[in-house]
Amino acid sequence: ISGNTLTNLSISSSGAVLLNSITANSSLNENGADIVNTSAVSASVTLTGVNSFSSNSDNGLIISSNGAITISSLTASSNGPNGSFGARLINQNSPTKAGITLTGVNSFISNSGVGVVGLEIDSLGNVMISSVTASFNGGKGVVINNFSFAGAIGSVTLSGTNVFKSNGDSNLQISSKGVVSLSNITSTGAQNG
């Protein structure tokens, strides 16, 4: 689903969303994909397989949900310069304090534009990410926030091998009310720490 004038893939649902191996690249004027199911009380969003949201004019992937968000092998790279994120995953209003999980290998590289963040996560629940690379983004590499929202309780875990390099702001920013566990972190060359 690529090369469209507007957003390549737009889903608005009142139930759970389950997708497999989605490619939504090269939107000429908007996002790779927008997925919203906030009208459901706590329905989840799940992307299995290998998923790519790259080279879009605005953002790569935006998900807004009140349920758990689970994604396998996510690439959101070379988006912008008109957007703000390679990928943004939001479930900060979840009544069940659902978490956000990224499994497999995940890449957020060269999302251009001043202040463009490679990956931003806003949640009340646990955030678990494996093997992330976030490099050469216009702003911060990865931002994880499960601290600022009323009722936030979650922890943050980065497992596998994680590389953060030469982002335009900080490489990795974590704000959490829970335990933060980091594994095999390499962070070099950030413009702001």
C-alpha positions in Angstrom: 0.0 0.0 0.0 2.4 2.6 -1.2 2.9 5.7 -3.3 -0.5 7.3 -2.7 -1.1 11.1 -2.7 -2.6 11.1 0.8 -2.1 8.6 3.7 -1.4 5.2 2.4 -3.4 3.3 5.0 -6.1 4.8 7.3 -8.0 2.7 9.8 -10.7 3.9 12.2 -12.2 1.1 14.2 -14.4 0.5 17.2 -12.8 -2.9 17.8 -9.5 -4.7 17.8 -7.2 -4.2 14.8 -5.0 -7.1 13.6 -2.7 -6.7 10.7 0.1 -8.8 9.2 3.3 -7.7 7.3 2.1 -4.2 6.3 4.1 -2.1 3.9 2.9 1.5 3.7 5.7 3.6 2.1 6.2 6.7 0.0 3.0 8.7 0.6 3.5 11.8 -1.5 1.8 14.2 1.0 0.8 12.5 4.2 1.5 9.6 6.5 2.4 6.0 5.9 -0.4 4.7 8.2 -2.9 6.1 10.7 -4.6 3.5 13.0 -7.2 4.7 15.5 -9.5 2.6 17.7 -10.0 4.9 20.7 -13.7 4.6 20.4 -13.4 1.1 21.8 -13.0 0.8 25.6 -9.8 -1.3 25.5 -9.5 -3.0 22.1 -5.9 -3.8 21.0 -3.9 -3.1 18.0 -1.5 -5.8 16.8 0.8 -5.9 13.8 2.5 -9.3 13.2 5.2 -10.2 10.7 7.5 -7.6 9.2 6.1 -4.0 8.9 7.5 -1.0 7.0 6.4 2.6 7.1 9.1 4.6 5.4 9.8 7.4 2.9 6.5 9.1 3.6 6.2 12.9 3.3 4.8 13.3 6.8 4.9 10.6 9.6 5.6 6.9 9.1 3.1 5.3 11.5 0.7 6.8 14.1 -1.3 4.5 16.3 -3.9 5.8 18.9 -5.6 3.1 21.0 -7.1 2.5 24.5 -5.8 -1.1 24.4 -2.5 -2.9 24.2 -0.3 -2.1 21.2 1.9 -4.9 20.0 4.1 -4.7 16.9 6.6 -7.1 15.4 9.7 -6.0 13.4 8.8 -2.3 12.8 10.7 -0.1 10.4 9.8 3.6 10.2 12.7 5.4 8.4 13.3 8.2 6.0 10.0 9.9 6.8 9.5 13.7 6.7 10.4 16.5 6.4 6.8 17.5 7.0 5.9 15.2 9.9 7.0 15.0 13.5 7.6 11.2 14.0 9.0 8.1 12.3 6.5 6.3 14.5 4.3 7.4 17.4 2.4 4.9 19.5 -0.2 6.2 22.0 -2.4 4.5 24.6 -2.1 6.9 27.4 -5.8 6.9 28.1 -6.2 3.1 28.5 -8.6 2.2 31.3 -6.8 -1.0 31.8 -3.3 0.6 31.7 -2.4 -1.5 28.8 1.2 -1.6 27.6 3.1 -1.3 24.4 5.4 -4.0 23.1 7.8 -4.1 20.1 9.3 -7.5 19.3 11.8 -8.6 16.7 14.2 -6.0 15.2 13.0 -2.4 15.0 14.5 0.5 13.1 14.0 4.3 13.1 16.6 5.9 10.9 17.0 9.2 9.1 13.5 10.6 9.8 14.3 14.1 8.5 13.2 17.6 9.6 14.0 19.7 12.6 12.8 18.0 15.8 11.5 14.9 14.1 11.5 11.9 16.6 12.4 8.4 15.4 10.0 6.7 17.8 7.7 8.2 20.5 5.7 6.1 23.0 3.1 7.5 25.4 1.5 5.0 27.7 0.2 4.3 31.2 1.4 0.7 31.2 4.6 -1.4 30.6 6.7 -0.6 27.6 8.8 -3.5 26.3 11.1 -3.1 23.2 13.6 -5.5 21.7 16.6 -4.6 19.5 15.9 -1.0 18.5 18.1 1.1 16.2 17.4 4.9 16.2 20.0 6.9 14.4 20.3 10.1 12.3 16.8 11.4 13.1 16.2 15.2 13.0 15.2 15.3 16.7 15.4 12.7 19.4 16.0 9.1 18.6 13.5 7.4 21.0 11.2 9.0 23.5 9.3 6.8 26.0 6.9 8.4 28.5 4.9 6.4 31.0 5.4 9.0 33.7 3.6 12.2 32.8 0.0 10.8 32.6 -2.4 10.5 35.6 -2.5 6.8 36.6 0.7 5.8 34.9 2.2 2.7 36.6 4.3 1.0 33.9 7.9 -0.1 33.7 10.3 0.2 30.7 12.4 -2.7 29.3 14.8 -2.6 26.4 16.1 -6.0 25.6 18.3 -7.4 22.8 20.8 -5.1 21.1 20.0 -1.4 21.1 21.9 1.3 19.1 21.3 5.0 19.2 23.5 7.2 17.1 23.9 10.8 15.9 20.3 12.0 16.4 19.6 15.8 16.2 18.7 16.0 19.9 19.1 13.3 22.6 19.5 9.7 21.5 17.2 8.1 24.1 14.8 9.8 26.6 12.9 7.7 29.1 10.4 9.0 31.7 8.8 6.3 33.8 7.2 5.7 37.2 8.3 2.1 37.1 11.5 0.2 36.9 13.7 0.9 33.9 15.8 -2.1 32.6 18.2 -1.6 29.7 20.3 -4.2 27.9 23.2 -3.8 25.5 22.9 -0.1 24.9 25.2 1.8 22.5 24.6 5.6 22.4 27.0 7.9 20.5 27.1 11.2 18.7 23.8 12.8 19.9 23.6 16.6 19.4 22.1 17.1 22.9 23.4 14.3 25.2 
